[in-house]
């Protein structure tokens, strides 16, 4: 757990404690203090929001162009990239079905959820209804991309960025290089600003948590615990795809697979880093018989871009926020969430985990028309479901590499000699 995470968590706990104390004592200045805290926390959140459109657009343009280049080269790398995209969409779609059903069967504590809604009073009031199917489909193609950006129409911006990136990949090498350098510089600049904003995240989270604590008391702790369990379950469900890919796709015996995965999962829990697990994952794929060529190509690619639990986990966060606010998510809004969550997860490769939470969740929330006031509080406890995210990711990395070993073969090769 890094120092920023510890400081954010401390800000959350201090804010909740002070807010709960104010709610119990009811001093004369309570309303004024809570009002100031809400305003200051809102300013911090707006400072974070202002980076999202240029950041997501520039990340998507560069990421899509690079992916297009990989596909054009063909071969094992291109097939792996296409497989990553299909599995990501499948796992995220399953989350869109399972998470709402799970929350209906096991809802958040009613009293605490009501307190959270009061703490962000009116935040959901301006959420527009999903338009008819024809209008909804038309909204994906922005007639005016500048206006779409100003309106925060993130789904339209993602489509435009995809189109722009694909078109840019067809330019000659000199023009393409200059254009990508520009957008790479834009995203790097936005990341600097995000770093500045996150540096004062403990203060922003403190103010927002104070408001929540004043409204809910310590009941917010129960809601956060419920949230951690729901999101962790969705991440582990996504990670189970890794087992399916290895056993069904790669024809790896389940006992052999579990034996090979034990040190991988132990490393994942202890480090919370897929990259740190790369050496043991390479060893695990050797144990289950993956050829050196396949594991040398597919495994590094998987670690770099195949974060299987990212879009399902992030969509689960958005669905949980909607649940707290009592917002009905119809199939159209969930479909938007699935697409944006999958795209943004591919675009934010290489971004630090403390930053990724916002660079992925804010676009998803904007696309689905959800309030974002609870995101800083959820960031403070993100380190807990992050265990499940990492476990699911490393399982998927090993699974997809085992599956790739069968492409063009009849089965898993014999293990390499020691």
N, C-alpha and C positions, 0 to 999 in steps of 0.2 A: 504494500500500500504506500503510494508516494506521498510526499509532504503536502502537496496541494489537496489531495483527497482527504488527508487527515484534518487539514485546516477547514475544508468545506464541511466535513462531518461535524467538526467542533462548532462551526457557525450555526449549523442546523440545530444541534442539541441545545446550545445556549439560547438561540432564538425561541425554540419551542418552550424551554424552561421559563424564560422571562415572560413570554406571552401567556403561558399557562398561569404563572404567578399573578400577572396583571388581571387575568380573567377571574381568578379566585378572590383577589383583594378588592377589585373595582375601585381604584383610586380616582380622584376627580379628573386627573389629566389623562386617563386611559384612552379615551376616544381620540384626543389630539395626538398622543404619542403613536397610537396605532395608525392614524391617518398619515403622519409623517413617514413612518416606517414603510407603509404601503407605497407611498410616492417615491421614496428613495429606492426601494426594491424594484419598482417599475422602471425607473430611469436606467438602472443597471441592466435590466432585461432588454429594454429597447436598444441599449448600446450593443448588445449581443446580436439582436435581430438585424441591425443595420448592415451586418457583414454577409448575411446569408445569401441573398440573391447573386451578388457578384462572385462569391466564393463557390457556390454550387454550379453556377454557369461555367466558370473557368475550369473547375475540376472535371465537369462532364465533357467539355469540349476536348480537353487534352486526353482524358481517359478513353473516350470513345474513339478518337483518332488512333491512339495506340492500339486499342483492341482491334480496330479495323485493319491495321497493319499486320497484326498477328494472324488474323483470319486469312488475309490475302496470301500470306506465306504458306498456308496449308500445313499438312502433316499433323503430328502428334500434338503440338502446342495449340493449333487452331481447334482441333477436336476437343481438347481439354477445356479450352475457353468456352466453347459452345455448351459443353456439358455443365460447366459451372453455372452458366446463366439459366439453363433449363432447371437444374436442381434448386437453385435459389428461388426461382419463381414458384416451383412446386411446393417447397417448404413454407414459403411465405403465404401462399394461398391456403394451405392447410391451417396455418395460424389464424387467418381471417375467419375460418370456420370454427375452429376449436376454442379459441380464446373467448369470444362472446358467449358461447354455450357454457363454458366453464364458469364465467362470471355470473351467468344467469342461475346456475346451479349453486354457486358459492359466492354470493355477493360480498362486497366490502362491508365492514361494520357500519350499520345505517347511521348511527348518531355521529360518528366521526366523519363519515362521508358528507353528511349534511353540514357539519361545521366547516369542512373544506370548501363546500360550495358557497357558504356565507362569507368565508374569508376572501373569496374571489368574486364577490357579489357583482352580478351582471356581466361577468366575463363571457358567458356563453350566449348572452342576449342577442348579439349581432350576427350569429352564425346563420348564413343563408341556407335555405333548403336545397337539396340536390335537384337540379332542373330536369325536365323530361329527357328521355334518352337521346333524342335528336340534338337538343341543345347541349347536352352533356358531351356527346361525341364532337360536336363542332368546337366546343371550348378548348379541346386539346391542341388545336392549331390556331395560334394567336394571329389575328389579322394585323395587330400592332404589337410587336414584341416589347417595345418600350413601355406602352401602356400596361401590358401584362405584368411587367416587372414592377411598375409603380403600384399596381393593384395587388401585388403579392400572389399572382396566379402561378404558383410554383409548378403545377402540372404542365401548363402551357410553356413555361420557361424550360422545363426539362425536355419537352418535345423539340423546341427550337434549338436547344443546345445539342441534342442528338443529331438533328439535321445539319446543323452548322459544323459539328465535328466530323461527320461523315463526308460532307462536301469538302471540308478543308483537307481531308486525307487524300483527295484526288488532285490537289494542286501539285505543281512541280516542287522539287525538293527544297529549293531556295525559299520560295514563298511560304511553303508549309513550315519550314524551320523558323522563319521570322514570326509567323502568326502564333505558333505554339510557344515560342519564347515569350511573346507578349502575354498570353493567357497564363503561362506558368508564373510570370512575374506578378500578375494580378492576384492569383491565388496565394502566392507567397506573401504579398502585402496584406491581404485579408487575414492570413494566419497570424501575422504580427499583431494586427489589431485585436484579433480574438485572444491572443496571448495576453495583451494588456488588460482586456476585460476580465479574463479568467484569473488574472493575478489578484483582483479585488473580489473574486467570487465569494470568498468566505463572508465578506461584509454584505454583499447583495443577498446571499442566502440567509444570513442572520436577520436582515430586515424582513424578508418574505416569511421566514419561519416564525418571527415574532407575531406577525399578523395571524398566521394560521394557529399558533399556540393560543392567542387571545380568544380565538373563535372556537377552538376544539378542545383546549386543555391538552392533556397527555394522551387523549384518544387518537391523535394523529400517529402515535407510535404504532398502534394496532393496524391502522390503514397501511402504513409503510411496510410493516411485516407481511401483510396480506399481499401487497404489491410485489414484494421480493419473491414470494412463493409463486405467484402467477407467472411472472416473467421468467423465473428460473425454470419452471415446468415447460414453458414454450421453447426455451433455448435447448433444454434436454431432448424435447420431442424432435426438434430440428436436427440435433446431433445424432439422433437414432438413424437418420438417413445414412450416416456414415457406415453404420453396421449393416444396413440393407445393401448399400453399394458394394461392400466387401464380400458379404456372404452370398447374396443373390447375383450381383453383377460380376464379382471377382471369383466366385466359387471357392472362397476360403472357408475351411471348416471352422465352425464357431469356436470350438475349444482352442484351436491354434490361434485364432484372431484375438480372443480374450487374453490369452497368455502374452501375446506380443504387445497388447495395448496397456497392460498394467503399469509398466514404467512410464508410458506416455501420459496416462491420466494422472499419475502421481506428480509428474513434472508440471502438468497443466495446473493442478490445484496449488502447487507450491509457488509457481512463478506468475500465473495469470498472463502468460505471454506465449502465443503460438510460435513466434520466432525463436524464443528460448528453447522450445520443445523440438526444433528442427532436427538436431542430431539424434535424439531418441526416436523420432518418427522415422528417420531414414533407417535406423537399426531395426525398428519394428517391421517396416516394409521388406527389409531383407529377410527377416525371420519367416514372413509369410510367403516368400518366394517371388517377390517382384524383381524384375530384371534391372540391372544397373542403369541401362539407358532410360527406362521408363521412370524410375524413381529420381533420376538425375534431372529430368525435364519437368515432370508433372508435380512432384512434391514442392519444389521451390515456387512454381507458379501458384499452387494451391495456397501456400503460406502467404504469398503476396496479394492475391486477389480473391480467394475463395473463402470468405468469412461467412460460412453458412448460417451461423446463429445471428448475424447482425440484422438482416432485414426482418426475420421472424421476431426476434427480441424487440427491435425498435417498433414494429407494428403492434406488438403486444403492449408496449408502453402507451402508444397512442390510443389503443382500444381501452386500456385501463383508465386513462384520463377521461375519455368519453363516458365511461361507466360512472366515474365519480360525479361528473356533471349531469348525468341522466340524459345524455345525448344519444338518440337512436342512430345507429350506423346501418344504413340500408346497403344493399349489395353494390350500388354505384359508388358510394363513398368508400366502402371497403376495397373495391377494385382499384380506385385511385391510390389508396394507401399501399396496396400490394405493389403496384407498378413503381411508385415513387420510392418506396423503401428499398426495392431491389436495385433501382438505378443509382440511388444515392450511395448505397453501400459499396457499389463498384467504383464510384467516383472518389470516395474518401480513403482510398488505399494509401497507407503510409502516414495518415494523420494520427497524432497522439490520441490515446483513448479518452483523456479528459476533455479533449476538443471534439472528438468524434460524436460524443453524446449529443452535443448541440448541433453540429453540422449535419447530422442525420435526422434528429428528432424535430427540429424546427421546420425543415422543409416538409416532412410528413404531416406535421400538425397544420401547417399552412394549407397544404393540398387538401386535407380532409376537413378543413374549416373548424379546427379545434382550438380552444384556449391554450396558452402556453405558460400560464402563471405557475403551474405546479412543477414544471420541468426542473427548475433549480433545486427544489426539494428532493426530487427523485434522483438528480445527479449525486446528491450527498450520500445516498445509500447504494449507488450503482456498483460499488465495489463488491457487494454481496451477490447479486445475480451475475456479476462478471466472472465468478468462478464457473458457473454453468455455461456461460458464453464460451470460455476458453476450452472447457472439457468437450463441448459439442463441436467446436471448430477443429480441434486436433483429431477427434474421431472421424470427422468428415474428410480431413486431409489424408489420413491413412486409407479410409474407405475408397475415395475416388482414385487414389493411386493404385490400389489393388484392382479396381475395376478397369482402369486404363491398361493394366498389364494384359488384359484379355482381348483388347482391340486387335483384331487380326490374328488372334491365336485361339487355340481350343480350350485353354484353361490357364491356371496359375502355374508359372514355371517353377521348377525345383529351386529350392533355396540355394543361394550362392554358397560356395564353399567357404568355410571360416578362414 
